Amino acid sequence: MKIGVISDSHDNMPMIRKAVGFFNGREDITLVVHAGDFVAPFALEALLELRVPMLAVFGNNDGERAGLARLMPGLAGTSLTSEIGERRICVVHSIDDVPGDDGIDVIIYGHDHRSNIEPGPPLKVNPGECCGYLTGRPTVAVIDLAEMTAEIIELT
């Protein structure tokens, strides 16, 4: 099972559309996880064009949380732990918000806009920034839950 990972989209609509196109173009992606900082509801609306389900958490720049939560009722906090496939996944915006990694197979985070993969256990994945505003490098990630590996993908 492979999941797509995105974070820090910051209302950059061209990059959000590229990310959606990338994920929708991959038949092996069964879920997308967003690690926060959509910023405004219109950015989330574009992400809801994904052909697969999406899990997400709020980031520190998500100011219009009520509007975001109306669009995605499961979006209610800054930390989410879920069973995906046979893996236990923790999603946070900031790595500092991980509630503890006992029994967690994968930690997905964002916030600092720097892509990073740390082999586990637990496997830690920061997809970097979808927006590309700070690094000039818009990126997402793909995690293979069967192999417990990840790769960073530059959106071009």
MDAnalysis code that builds the backbone (N, CA, C; Angstrom):
import MDAnalysis as mda
import numpy as np

u = mda.Universe.empty(468, n_residues=156, atom_resindex=np.repeat(np.arange(156), 3), trajectory=True)
u.add_TopologyAttr("name", ["N", "CA", "C"] * 156)
u.add_TopologyAttr("resid", np.arange(1, 157))
u.add_TopologyAttr("resname", ["MET", "LYS", "ILE", "GLY", "VAL", "ILE", "SER", "ASP", "SER", "HIS", "ASP", "ASN", "MET", "PRO", "MET", "ILE", "ARG", "LYS", "ALA", "VAL", "GLY", "PHE", "PHE", "ASN", "GLY", "ARG", "GLU", "ASP", "ILE", "THR", "LEU", "VAL", "VAL", "HIS", "ALA", "GLY", "ASP", "PHE", "VAL", "ALA", "PRO", "PHE", "ALA", "LEU", "GLU", "ALA", "LEU", "LEU", "GLU", "LEU", "ARG", "VAL", "PRO", "MET", "LEU", "ALA", "VAL", "PHE", "GLY", "ASN", "ASN", "ASP", "GLY", "GLU", "ARG", "ALA", "GLY", "LEU", "ALA", "ARG", "LEU", "MET", "PRO", "GLY", "LEU", "ALA", "GLY", "THR", "SER", "LEU", "THR", "SER", "GLU", "ILE", "GLY", "GLU", "ARG", "ARG", "ILE", "CYS", "VAL", "VAL", "HIS", "SER", "ILE", "ASP", "ASP", "VAL", "PRO", "GLY", "ASP", "ASP", "GLY", "ILE", "ASP", "VAL", "ILE", "ILE", "TYR", "GLY", "HIS", "ASP", "HIS", "ARG", "SER", "ASN", "ILE", "GLU", "PRO", "GLY", "PRO", "PRO", "LEU", "LYS", "VAL", "ASN", "PRO", "GLY", "GLU", "CYS", "CYS", "GLY", "TYR", "LEU", "THR", "GLY", "ARG", "PRO", "THR", "VAL", "ALA", "VAL", "ILE", "ASP", "LEU", "ALA", "GLU", "MET", "THR", "ALA", "GLU", "ILE", "ILE", "GLU", "LEU", "THR"])
u.atoms.positions = np.array([
    [0.839, -1.175, 0.000],
    [0.000, 0.000, 0.000],
    [0.885, 1.240, 0.000],
    [0.562, 2.175, -0.890],
    [1.318, 3.423, -0.965],
    [0.398, 4.594, -0.660],
    [0.955, 5.556, 0.092],
    [0.196, 6.763, 0.401],
    [0.981, 7.987, -0.063],
    [0.239, 8.989, -0.504],
    [0.831, 10.265, -0.861],
    [0.869, 11.155, 0.364],
    [1.870, 12.006, 0.443],
    [2.026, 12.897, 1.591],
    [2.307, 14.304, 1.086],
    [1.608, 15.270, 1.672],
    [1.742, 16.668, 1.302],
    [1.682, 17.507, 2.574],
    [2.329, 18.637, 2.563],
    [2.275, 19.554, 3.699],
    [2.585, 20.962, 3.198],
    [2.223, 21.925, 3.997],
    [2.595, 23.322, 3.748],
    [2.280, 23.763, 2.317],
    [1.016, 23.607, 1.950],
    [0.591, 24.031, 0.611],
    [0.360, 25.540, 0.544],
    [0.052, 26.189, 1.649],
    [0.010, 27.650, 1.785],
    [-0.675, 28.375, 0.623],
    [-1.824, 27.868, 0.212],
    [-2.642, 28.539, -0.814],
    [-1.975, 28.658, -2.181],
    [-0.896, 27.973, -2.431],
    [-0.260, 28.061, -3.748],
    [-1.032, 27.153, -4.705],
    [-2.039, 27.731, -5.349],
    [-2.964, 26.945, -6.165],
    [-2.289, 26.214, -7.323],
    [-1.361, 26.812, -8.052],
    [-0.710, 26.031, -9.120],
    [0.007, 24.785, -8.600],
    [0.679, 24.897, -7.454],
    [1.385, 23.741, -6.901],
    [0.403, 22.724, -6.311],
    [-0.677, 23.200, -5.712],
    [-1.698, 22.279, -5.198],
    [-2.286, 21.483, -6.354],
    [-2.589, 22.150, -7.456],
    [-3.132, 21.444, -8.623],
    [-2.123, 20.427, -9.170],
    [-0.830, 20.786, -9.169],
    [0.188, 19.825, -9.615],
    [0.242, 18.617, -8.689],
    [0.154, 18.859, -7.388],
    [0.178, 17.749, -6.433],
    [-1.033, 16.843, -6.630],
    [-2.213, 17.439, -6.778],
    [-3.424, 16.648, -7.014],
    [-3.278, 15.845, -8.304],
    [-2.771, 16.472, -9.355],
    [-2.553, 15.768, -10.614],
    [-1.567, 14.628, -10.472],
    [-0.493, 14.869, -9.718],
    [0.499, 13.816, -9.486],
    [-0.136, 12.624, -8.768],
    [-0.818, 12.895, -7.645],
    [-1.417, 11.802, -6.875],
    [-2.517, 11.096, -7.674],
    [-3.356, 11.864, -8.376],
    [-4.429, 11.255, -9.167],
    [-3.891, 10.437, -10.334],
    [-2.696, 10.756, -10.789],
    [-2.089, 10.029, -11.902],
    [-1.411, 8.731, -11.507],
    [-1.381, 8.448, -10.233],
    [-0.726, 7.219, -9.743],
    [-1.785, 6.248, -9.250],
    [-1.896, 5.125, -9.928],
    [-2.885, 4.119, -9.541],
    [-2.513, 3.413, -8.241],
    [-1.243, 3.488, -7.838],
    [-0.812, 2.790, -6.630],
    [-1.034, 3.588, -5.347],
    [-1.420, 4.853, -5.454],
    [-1.689, 5.684, -4.277],
    [-3.133, 5.436, -3.831],
    [-3.317, 4.997, -2.587],
    [-4.664, 4.692, -2.102],
    [-5.180, 5.686, -1.065],
    [-4.320, 6.600, -0.636],
    [-4.663, 7.574, 0.387],
    [-3.670, 8.718, 0.277],
    [-4.129, 9.938, 0.592],
    [-3.224, 11.087, 0.696],
    [-3.349, 11.644, 2.105],
    [-2.215, 12.011, 2.683],
    [-2.167, 12.611, 4.019],
    [-1.603, 14.015, 3.885],
    [-2.317, 14.996, 4.471],
    [-1.847, 16.393, 4.466],
    [-1.466, 16.757, 5.897],
    [-0.227, 17.189, 6.090],
    [0.289, 17.499, 7.430],
    [0.148, 18.973, 7.798],
    [-0.869, 19.626, 7.282],
    [-1.213, 20.974, 7.746],
    [-0.649, 22.124, 6.952],
    [-1.219, 23.289, 7.237],
    [-0.967, 24.566, 6.562],
    [-1.534, 24.594, 5.144],
    [-2.858, 24.321, 5.080],
    [-3.603, 24.607, 3.853],
    [-3.651, 26.129, 3.705],
    [-3.978, 26.794, 4.788],
    [-4.170, 28.207, 5.043],
    [-5.638, 28.592, 4.867],
    [-6.218, 28.498, 3.672],
    [-7.602, 28.931, 3.455],
    [-8.443, 27.789, 2.880],
    [-9.751, 27.862, 3.078],
    [-10.632, 26.815, 2.563],
    [-10.541, 26.582, 1.057],
    [-10.285, 27.616, 0.258],
    [-10.225, 27.375, -1.190],
    [-9.073, 26.446, -1.561],
    [-8.013, 26.437, -0.772],
    [-6.905, 25.507, -1.030],
    [-7.352, 24.072, -0.740],
    [-8.107, 23.889, 0.337],
    [-8.621, 22.561, 0.659],
    [-9.620, 22.098, -0.399],
    [-10.443, 23.005, -0.912],
    [-11.396, 22.635, -1.975],
    [-10.672, 21.989, -3.150],
    [-9.547, 22.561, -3.546],
    [-8.776, 21.994, -4.656],
    [-8.236, 20.608, -4.306],
    [-7.815, 20.430, -3.061],
    [-7.297, 19.123, -2.636],
    [-8.395, 18.067, -2.563],
    [-9.622, 18.483, -2.394],
    [-10.730, 17.533, -2.345],
    [-11.060, 16.966, -3.725],
    [-10.326, 17.405, -4.744],
    [-10.457, 16.815, -6.075],
    [-9.609, 15.549, -6.218],
    [-8.944, 15.158, -5.144],
    [-8.214, 13.889, -5.137],
    [-9.194, 12.744, -5.368],
    [-8.747, 11.722, -6.065],
    [-9.590, 10.555, -6.334],
    [-9.538, 9.517, -5.228],
    [-8.739, 9.780, -4.217],
    [-8.608, 8.868, -3.085],
    [-8.937, 9.631, -1.804],
    [-9.212, 8.937, -0.718],
    [-9.476, 9.618, 0.548],
    [-8.255, 10.413, 1.028],
    [-8.529, 11.414, 1.865],
    [-7.453, 12.223, 2.434],
    [-7.652, 12.322, 3.943],
    [-6.556, 12.168, 4.676],
    [-6.504, 12.453, 6.103],
    [-5.683, 13.718, 6.264],
    [-6.003, 14.523, 7.277],
    [-5.269, 15.774, 7.436],
    [-5.342, 16.280, 8.866],
    [-4.384, 17.135, 9.194],
    [-4.369, 17.854, 10.467],
    [-4.203, 19.343, 10.166],
    [-4.549, 20.154, 11.147],
    [-4.317, 21.588, 11.032],
    [-2.841, 21.908, 11.231],
    [-2.392, 22.984, 10.595],
    [-1.070, 23.533, 10.828],
    [-1.184, 24.870, 11.541],
    [-0.058, 25.446, 11.884],
    [-0.058, 26.707, 12.631],
    [-0.544, 27.896, 11.807],
    [-0.560, 27.799, 10.483],
    [-1.023, 28.901, 9.646],
    [-2.448, 28.708, 9.134],
    [-3.136, 27.700, 9.620],
    [-4.522, 27.476, 9.225],
    [-5.425, 28.348, 10.084],
    [-5.619, 29.582, 9.644],
    [-6.365, 30.557, 10.432],
    [-7.864, 30.403, 10.349],
    [-8.364, 29.927, 9.243],
    [-9.807, 29.802, 9.067],
    [-10.241, 28.354, 9.309],
    [-10.009, 27.911, 10.525],
    [-10.223, 26.507, 10.865],
    [-11.687, 26.085, 10.744],
    [-12.604, 26.959, 11.088],
    [-14.028, 26.594, 10.989],
    [-14.404, 26.317, 9.537],
    [-13.943, 27.154, 8.626],
    [-14.229, 26.939, 7.207],
    [-13.571, 25.685, 6.672],
    [-12.363, 25.417, 7.101],
    [-11.673, 24.189, 6.688],
    [-12.405, 22.956, 7.228],
    [-12.831, 23.006, 8.479],
    [-13.517, 21.869, 9.099],
    [-14.881, 21.621, 8.456],
    [-15.545, 22.666, 7.980],
    [-16.822, 22.471, 7.278],
    [-16.622, 21.681, 5.991],
    [-15.511, 21.940, 5.310],
    [-15.216, 21.225, 4.067],
    [-14.769, 19.792, 4.310],
    [-14.109, 19.582, 5.413],
    [-13.573, 18.252, 5.726],
    [-13.862, 17.955, 7.198],
    [-15.040, 17.392, 7.479],
    [-15.461, 17.203, 8.880],
    [-14.476, 16.428, 9.755],
    [-13.667, 15.534, 9.211],
    [-12.702, 14.796, 10.008],
    [-11.492, 15.617, 10.421],
    [-11.394, 16.818, 9.889],
    [-10.264, 17.706, 10.191],
    [-10.592, 18.468, 11.468],
    [-10.018, 18.018, 12.578],
    [-10.438, 18.612, 13.837],
    [-9.308, 18.904, 14.802],
    [-8.086, 18.598, 14.455],
    [-7.029, 18.802, 15.428],
    [-5.669, 18.924, 14.794],
    [-4.665, 18.933, 15.647],
    [-3.278, 19.083, 15.195],
    [-2.501, 17.781, 15.273],
    [-3.168, 16.719, 15.712],
    [-2.527, 15.415, 15.820],
    [-3.548, 14.342, 15.484],
    [-3.122, 13.355, 14.719],
    [-4.006, 12.268, 14.313],
    [-3.198, 10.986, 14.293],
    [-3.714, 9.968, 14.938],
    [-3.092, 8.651, 14.873],
    [-4.124, 7.685, 14.321],
    [-3.721, 6.906, 13.315],
    [-4.661, 6.036, 12.620],
    [-3.978, 4.749, 12.178],
    [-4.767, 3.691, 12.085],
    [-4.295, 2.435, 11.512],
    [-4.534, 2.502, 10.012],
    [-3.483, 2.374, 9.229],
    [-3.592, 2.386, 7.769],
    [-2.908, 1.123, 7.278],
    [-3.680, 0.301, 6.602],
    [-3.143, -1.014, 6.276],
    [-2.881, -1.723, 7.584],
    [-1.705, -2.192, 7.764],
    [-1.336, -2.814, 9.040],
    [-0.339, -1.957, 9.800],
    [-0.290, -0.683, 9.446],
    [0.671, 0.240, 10.082],
    [-0.055, 1.275, 10.929],
    [0.584, 1.652, 12.004],
    [0.063, 2.716, 12.870],
    [0.790, 4.000, 12.477],
    [0.011, 4.989, 12.056],
    [0.559, 6.233, 11.515],
    [0.164, 7.400, 12.405],
    [1.110, 8.260, 12.702],
    [0.857, 9.495, 13.443],
    [1.109, 10.666, 12.500],
    [0.133, 11.566, 12.409],
    [0.258, 12.756, 11.564],
    [0.186, 13.987, 12.462],
    [1.176, 14.847, 12.341],
    [1.228, 16.110, 13.082],
    [1.755, 17.178, 12.132],
    [1.565, 18.426, 12.479],
    [2.182, 19.467, 11.661],
    [3.645, 19.646, 12.072],
    [3.871, 19.783, 13.359],
    [5.237, 19.945, 13.876],
    [5.694, 18.657, 14.540],
    [6.901, 18.247, 14.266],
    [7.459, 17.034, 14.864],
    [7.436, 17.116, 16.394],
    [7.447, 18.330, 16.933],
    [7.399, 18.518, 18.381],
    [6.066, 18.103, 18.985],
    [5.037, 17.911, 18.145],
    [3.707, 17.568, 18.635],
    [3.409, 16.072, 18.639],
    [4.396, 15.247, 18.308],
    [4.182, 13.801, 18.342],
    [3.927, 13.404, 19.796],
    [2.799, 12.720, 20.056],
    [2.451, 12.398, 21.439],
    [3.292, 11.295, 22.068],
    [4.244, 10.765, 21.352],
    [5.067, 9.641, 21.804],
    [5.053, 8.618, 20.691],
    [6.158, 7.948, 20.463],
    [6.204, 7.069, 19.296],
    [6.111, 5.586, 19.643],
    [5.667, 5.262, 20.854],
    [5.480, 3.855, 21.210],
    [4.402, 3.238, 20.328],
    [4.754, 2.202, 19.609],
    [3.785, 1.511, 18.770],
    [3.475, 2.203, 17.460],
    [4.135, 3.306, 17.172],
    [3.894, 4.030, 15.921],
    [4.920, 3.565, 14.889],
    [4.424, 3.230, 13.707],
    [5.292, 2.767, 12.624],
    [5.795, 3.914, 11.751],
    [4.932, 4.939, 11.548],
    [5.270, 6.053, 10.656],
    [4.823, 7.363, 11.297],
    [5.715, 8.352, 11.270],
    [5.376, 9.709, 11.699],
    [5.473, 10.603, 10.473],
    [4.375, 11.295, 10.187],
    [4.315, 12.241, 9.069],
    [4.185, 13.629, 9.668],
    [5.027, 14.546, 9.202],
    [5.005, 15.909, 9.729],
    [5.423, 16.900, 8.649],
    [5.305, 18.171, 8.956],
    [5.702, 19.237, 8.037],
    [6.296, 20.372, 8.831],
    [5.764, 21.565, 8.640],
    [6.049, 22.782, 9.398],
    [7.348, 23.489, 9.044],
    [8.458, 22.800, 8.973],
    [9.720, 23.507, 8.745],
    [10.072, 23.642, 7.258],
    [9.208, 23.132, 6.388],
    [9.340, 23.271, 4.930],
    [10.540, 22.535, 4.340],
    [11.196, 21.693, 5.115],
    [12.365, 20.952, 4.625],
    [12.029, 19.472, 4.484],
    [12.173, 18.960, 3.284],
    [11.910, 17.537, 3.088],
    [12.940, 16.710, 3.854],
    [12.448, 15.612, 4.434],
    [13.319, 14.787, 5.252],
    [12.725, 13.392, 5.377],
    [13.571, 12.392, 5.286],
    [13.173, 11.008, 5.530],
    [14.176, 10.414, 6.501],
    [13.674, 9.881, 7.613],
    [14.513, 9.187, 8.590],
    [14.000, 7.762, 8.713],
    [14.835, 6.774, 8.325],
    [14.401, 5.383, 8.446],
    [14.043, 5.055, 9.889],
    [13.144, 4.151, 10.058],
    [12.635, 3.834, 11.385],
    [13.376, 2.707, 12.052],
    [12.762, 2.184, 13.050],
    [11.403, 2.559, 13.447],
    [11.387, 3.711, 14.442],
    [10.404, 4.571, 14.417],
    [9.429, 4.703, 13.341],
    [10.026, 5.445, 12.138],
    [9.493, 5.169, 10.967],
    [9.855, 5.916, 9.762],
    [9.299, 7.321, 9.920],
    [10.152, 8.338, 9.753],
    [9.714, 9.735, 9.863],
    [9.812, 10.376, 8.484],
    [8.708, 11.022, 8.061],
    [8.658, 11.619, 6.725],
    [8.107, 13.031, 6.799],
    [8.915, 13.978, 6.338],
    [8.474, 15.349, 6.100],
    [8.540, 15.535, 4.586],
    [7.394, 15.739, 3.922],
    [7.416, 15.860, 2.470],
    [7.995, 17.177, 1.973],
    [8.322, 18.066, 2.888],
    [8.774, 19.395, 2.477],
    [7.572, 20.277, 2.202],
    [7.790, 21.315, 1.447],
    [6.713, 22.269, 1.190],
    [6.152, 22.100, -0.215],
    [4.856, 21.901, -0.284],
    [4.194, 21.850, -1.586],
    [4.261, 23.216, -2.261],
    [4.183, 24.272, -1.462],
    [4.122, 25.633, -2.015],
    [5.419, 26.071, -2.687],
    [6.552, 25.628, -2.198],
    [7.831, 26.031, -2.757],
    [8.257, 27.448, -2.411],
    [7.546, 28.100, -1.513],
    [7.818, 29.510, -1.204],
    [9.177, 29.744, -0.529],
    [9.543, 28.908, 0.413],
    [10.781, 29.163, 1.164],
    [12.007, 28.532, 0.531],
    [11.849, 27.334, 0.003],
    [13.009, 26.623, -0.531],
    [13.145, 26.758, -2.046],
    [12.061, 27.187, -2.709],
    [12.071, 27.222, -4.167],
    [11.936, 25.831, -4.764],
    [11.614, 24.856, -3.915],
    [11.528, 23.459, -4.342],
    [10.208, 22.867, -3.847],
    [9.145, 22.917, -4.674],
    [7.872, 22.336, -4.257],
    [7.943, 20.812, -4.297],
    [7.650, 20.183, -3.162],
    [7.790, 18.735, -3.055],
    [6.601, 18.100, -2.350],
    [6.431, 16.811, -2.616],
    [5.504, 15.930, -1.914],
    [6.283, 14.636, -1.653],
    [5.631, 13.661, -1.048],
    [6.302, 12.384, -0.799],
    [5.351, 11.237, -1.079],
    [5.933, 10.068, -1.279],
    [5.185, 8.819, -1.399],
    [5.804, 7.836, -0.414],
    [4.948, 7.239, 0.401],
    [5.386, 6.235, 1.370],
    [4.854, 4.875, 0.933],
    [5.744, 3.895, 0.901],
    [5.371, 2.510, 0.638],
    [5.270, 1.827, 2.001],
    [4.045, 1.584, 2.444],
    [3.850, 1.001, 3.775],
    [4.274, -0.456, 3.854],
    [4.263, -1.161, 2.742],
    [4.706, -2.558, 2.756],
    [6.214, -2.644, 2.952],
    [6.944, -1.781, 2.262],
    [8.405, -1.781, 2.325],
    [8.952, -0.883, 3.430],
    [8.088, -0.020, 3.972],
    [8.484, 0.974, 4.979],
    [9.602, 1.873, 4.450],
    [9.373, 2.384, 3.231],
    [10.295, 3.316, 2.600],
    [9.512, 4.528, 2.128],
    [10.229, 5.585, 1.820],
    [9.594, 6.805, 1.320],
    [10.501, 7.460, 0.300],
    [9.898, 8.247, -0.573],
    [10.671, 9.046, -1.517],
    [10.078, 10.430, -1.615],
    [10.945, 11.403, -1.821],
    [10.534, 12.787, -2.012],
    [10.415, 13.022, -3.511],
    [9.317, 13.662, -3.923],
    [9.047, 13.932, -5.333],
    [8.987, 15.449, -5.515],
    [9.784, 15.953, -6.442],
    [9.738, 17.380, -6.760],
    [8.666, 17.615, -7.812],
    [7.774, 18.555, -7.534],
    [6.722, 18.898, -8.480],
    [7.308, 19.840, -9.531],
    [7.293, 19.428, -10.773],
    [7.862, 20.276, -11.832],
    [6.813, 20.646, -12.839],
])
